[in-house]
């Protein structure tokens, strides 16, 4: 498997970036989170004048064997149907990506469907299928370690292909019936949090469905009895091919010093795996939103993450990432284009302590 090497942020420009931000024609801190975001992106790109080039959204799709245990109100076939919806350009993610001029890449990491060859030949779909869905992790690991490592490596290759083409900000989305179950188990095992606190209604389970889902996932975790130390083992046991490939793409993007725009609960679970492998990855992450999936807020707290939006979203697909992208643009634009006190001839606040 590819060996990842993610370096911590270079802080040598931090003071200069902070000074530039503070000298803009505004009270100190008046642009709130945008100021911290401008500082972070300037440090990631190691420049006082950062740029966002060829923003791209990678949407990974895969099917899950755990769906056989009735943890979702939707049949597994919806995964393939939604991928076709993406390819037709008519899903929510297509609308938002088009609105914000983001390139959209749809990746078949492991959908239980054979897509028409024309979808691949026209580059509408990237064929990276590891297998036709994972196994049911209620009784066996979702994938082999070899499959897991293959997915991680291919994800990193996809990210590098984008950065080699000039992209320096990548958003991450997903599609896969049953993938909230994978995310919940990964969160529980890797964070040491009881599964009851990691399970939500997913794609619309009622209370009885939620109780059943929790029961099934609690059984699965007890069956495998992992210690939560080995992130790749946990990923192979409970993950999906789309989650594994997304984690690899996140690692690969951070290794190339791109900005990572993290979507909701599933994307954050993929990031959790990547974080356990390479903790410095968090330096490169911008957290788009806090989703309406109940465990997401707790997972964000575990990652010490601050989000840009809180819109009660729970769709996935990378929708939150695309909706947050204009705020990332705003942070870069004010840093580059907003006047300073000196250039605008505006008086700064008087230092009360110095006057007295």
N, C-alpha and C positions, 0 to 999 in steps of 0.2 A: 504493500500500500504506500501511496505517496506520504512522505514525511513533511508535515507542515511546520513552518517557522514564521510566526507572527511576532513582529517586534513591537514593543511599547511605543507610544507616541513620543516623538522628538519634542522636548519642551523648550528647545533653545529659542524659539520665536514667541513663546507664550507672553513674555513681558511686552514685546513690541506689538503683538496683536491686541493685548489688553489695553495698551496705551492708545492704539488706533481706535478701538471701540469706544473707549472713554472720552476721546476727543471729538466724537461726533456731536452734532448740534442737538443735544438732548440731555436731560438730567442723567446722572449715573444710574445705570441699571434700568432705565425707563423702558427699554425694549425687552426686558424679561428674558424668557427662554431663548429668544432669537439671538441674544448676545452670547449666551453659552454655546449655542449652535454655531455661530460664526467663528468663535474661538476654536471649537473642536474641528471644524472643517479646515480652517487655516492651518491648524497643527497637523491634521492628517495629510494635507497636500504640501505642508512645509512652505507656505508662502503667505505674504500679507495681502495678496490679491487672488484668492481662490476662484476657480471656475467650475461649473458643472457641465460636463460634456457627455453627450449621447446618453441621457438617462434611460435605463433599461429595466424592465421588470421580467424576472424569470418566474414562471408559474409551473410548478412541478405537479404531476398527477400520478396517482397510484392507487391500486385497490388493496383492501385489507381482509385477510381471512377472518379476523375477529367479527366482521360484519355478519358472518354466518350464525353468530350467537345473539342476533337480534338486539344489538346495541344502538342501532339507528332506525328511525322510522322510515327511511328511504332504502330501496333495494340497491344492491351494488351496481346495477346497470346504470344508475344515475351518473356515476363517475365518467364513463365513456360518453354519455349523452351531453354532459356539461363540457367535456373537452371539445366535442363537435360544435357546441355553442360558442366556445372561445374561437374556434377556427372559422366560424361563420361571421365573427365580429359583432355578435349581438348580446353578449353577456355584460354584466355590470362592469367587469374589469376592462372590457374593450371600450366602453363608453368613457370611463375615467382616464384610461391610458391615452386615448385619443385626445381628450380634453386638455390633458397636461403634456402632450407631445412626448410621451414616453414610448419607446420601442417595447413591444410585447413578444416574448418568446414562450411558447408552450412546449413543455417537455414531457413526453411519455416515459416516466421512470418505471412504471410497472402496472399499467392499466390492463384489466382482464378483457381485452378487446383487440381485434386486429383492425387497424385503421386503414382506410383506402390509401393505396400507394401515392396517389396524387397529393395527399396532404403532406407527405414527407418530401416528395419531389419538388413541391413549390415552396419548401422551407417554412410552411405554415406550422408544421409540427416537427419537433426534434425527436427522433426515435432513439431513445436511450433505455429501452425496456430491459430491465434485469430479468423479470419473469412476469407471468400473468397474475400478478397480485402476490401478497405474502400468505403464509400459512396462518392458521388460527392459533394465536399465541395463548389461548386458554389451555392448550395441552402440549404445545411444542413451540420452540423459538420461531418467530415470524420469518426469519431468514437465516441462512448460514453466515458464518463470519466472512467467508469469501465473497458472498453476495453483498454483504454490508460494506466491505472494503472496496468492492468494485463500484458501488453507488457513490461512496465518498470521493473516490478518485475521479470518477466521471464528472461529478458535480464541480470539482475544482477545475477540471479541464474546461468545462463550459464557461465558468467565470473568467478564466484566463483568456479564453477566446474573445470575450467581450472587452476586457481591458486592453488586450493587444490591438483591438480595433479602435480604441480611443475612448471607450466608456470609462468614467470614473465615479459613477454612482449607480448602484444596483439595488432594486427593490426585490423582495422575495414573497411569493405567494404560492398557494397550493390548492389542490382539489383531490379529494379522496373520501368516499363514504367509509366511515369508521375511523377516520384519522384523529378525531378528538379522543377516542379511547386510547390510541397509541400515545398521544401527547400527555394524557392524564397519567398513564402508567410511567412514562419516562419522568415526568415531574415528580411523582410520588417516590420512585426508586432513587433518582439522582439527587433530590432535595431532602429526602428523609421526611416527607410530609405524608400523613395518612391519606390513603386514596380517597376517602370520603370528602376531603377538602380539595381534591384535584379533579373531581368529576362535575360536569355540567350538563345542561340540556342539549348541547350539540346542535343538531339540525332541527330541533323542535320536539324533543321527547317530552311527554307529560310526566307527572310525578311518579306514576307507576313505572313508566319506562326508565326514568332516572334511577329508581330503586333497583330495577333489574340490572341496568348497566353497572351500577356500583357493585352489586353482588358478583357479577361476572368478573369484573376487573379485580376485585379483591381476591377471588379464587385464583385468577391468573398470577397475580403477584405472589401469593402464597405458594403456588405450585412451583414457580421458578426459584424463589428464595434467593434472589441476588443480594449482594452486599452493597450495591450502589457505588462501588469504587471504580469499576471499569466501565467507562462511558460507551465504548464500542460494544461491549458485551450486552449492556442494557439496550442499546440501539438495535442490535441484531435480534434480541429477544422480543422487544415490544414495538419496534419502529415499523415504519412503512418505507417502501422504496423511495417515495417522494420526500419523506422526511430525511432519510439518509442522504439522498442526493442534494437536497437543499442545504443540509449541514456542511457537506463537502464544498458546495458552491460558496457558502458564507466564508469558510476557511480560506478557500482560494482567492476570493475577492479581497479579504483583509490582508492576505499575504501580498497582494498587488497594491495595497494601500488605497483601495477604493472606499468610498462611503457606502455603508450597508444600511439600507432602509428596511427596518424590520416591521412586518405586518402584525398579525394578531396572535392568538394562542398557539396555533400549530407552528407558525414560523418561530415563535419564541421558544417552543419546545425543541425545535431543531437547533436554534441558537444555544440552548442550554447544553445540548450534547457537544456542540462546537466549543463552548466555553469551558467545559470540563476537560477538553483536549488541549485547548490553547486559551488560557484566561485573558491574554491581552487583546483578544478579539473584541471585547466590549469597548475598547478605545475607539473602534471604527464604526460603532453602531449608533444609528439614530432610530429611536423607538417611535413609530408612527402614532400609535393609539393604544388605549386600553379598551379591550373588547368587552362585550356583554357576557362572555363566557366566564362563569363565576371564578374560576381558578386563575384567570389571566392576571388579575391585579396582584394576587399573592406571588405568582411567578415573577412578575416585574419587580416586586419588592425584593425577592430573593436575588435578582440580578442587579439590584440597586439602580433600576432604570427609571427615568423620567420621560413621560410620553408627551407628544405634541398635541394630541387630540383625545377627546373622550366623548364619542358620539353614539355609544351603545351599539356599535357595529358587531356583527357576528356572522358575516358572510364568508370571510376568507377570500381566496382568489388573489390576494394582494390589494384589495380595494382600499384598505386603510393606508397602505403605503403610497398609493397613487394620490389619495386625497391629501396626504400630508406633504407631498412633494413641493407644492407652491410655497409652503412655509420655509422649506430648505432653500428654495430660490430666494425668498425674501431675506433670509439671513445673509446669504452671499451678496445679494444686491446692495443691502444697506452698508455692508462693510466696504464694498468697492465704490459705490456711487454717492453715498450721502456725504454732505459737506462736513468739514470739521469746523470748530469754532474759529480757528485762524483763517481758513479759506473763505468762510462766509462773513467774517467780520462781526461775529456775534460774541458778546461778552459772556464769559463763564461765570458760574456761581462764585460768590465771594467765600473764601475760606474763613468761617466765623472764628475759628480758634486762632488763626493768624491775626485777624483784625483786633480781637480783644487783647 
